[in-house]
Amino acid sequence: MGAMAVAAAAARAAAPGGPPGPEALLDGVVALVPARSAVGAGLRRARDMLDYGDAATVAAVLGCGRRTTAHDTVPFALWSAARCLEDFEEAFWTTARAGGDVDTTCAMVGGVLAAGKAGTPPAEWVERTEALPEWVPRSL
């Protein structure tokens, strides 16, 4: 269920014009995930917590990967992505500050945001990355 939810969020973020806002993003994902699943329940809680400004509180309620399960990572990651749909850097820092399985939650957030208006990481971040090996295709 977790992979389906993240893919649905990325697809909604990539739609022409993107989702109208955080609520629309999560509402669209909730509609596609089975309601009786743990991920679905977490996503509904994430939707209800969009007005919370403290990521640590949200992570304490939703989970942020300390148990390394989809229902413990996906709702928080999509809450974070929804709260920062147009700000790649803020989304990453919001997600990372909560702790837990940071590489997983930030990867989910990055995938959703990269598909939408936020697009790519900040240029300074890209400049600090290592070059890809020669065997990696430069374009598809």
PyMOL commands that set and color helices and strands:
alter all, ss='L'
color gray80, all
select helices_A, chain A and resi 2-14+22-32+38-48+55-62+70-83+88-97+102-115+123-127
alter helices_A, ss='H'
color red, helices_A
deselect
rebuild
show_as cartoon
